[in-house]
Amino acid sequence: MLHPDMPQPSSPAPVALTATRPIAPLAGKVAVPGDKSISHRALMFGALAVGCTEITGLLEGEDVLATAAALRAMGAGSEQTADGNPLDMTAPSDEGGARNKLRRPSTSC
């Protein structure tokens, strides 16, 4: 606790947060070092993104592969090239190709 005779620090006034719709879709390439948590996030972002996401340098530990399997169980597509790298992730779609949300897995954990 601060001494009562000392000036007390002031907190900045809260700022209201707002969200706006993006003007254009996000597109590009990001190069980050190989990391287990980044591998999990790359798979999840790829499963939620519109179109195909190419992931290179994925760390293929047991838990990362389990994340990929869980996303496949929820309808996301994943396909690995013959040499094992890169991995392509796609969001779920219906028979007509329309993008859908991830769905609840049909099997119990």
Buried (B, 14 or more C-beta within 10 A) or exposed (E): EEEEEEEEEEEEEEEEEEEEEEEEEEEEEEEEEEEBEBBBEBBBEBBBBEEEBEBEBBBEEEEBBEBBEBBBBBBBBBEBEEEEEBBBBBBBBEEEEEEEEBEEBEEEE
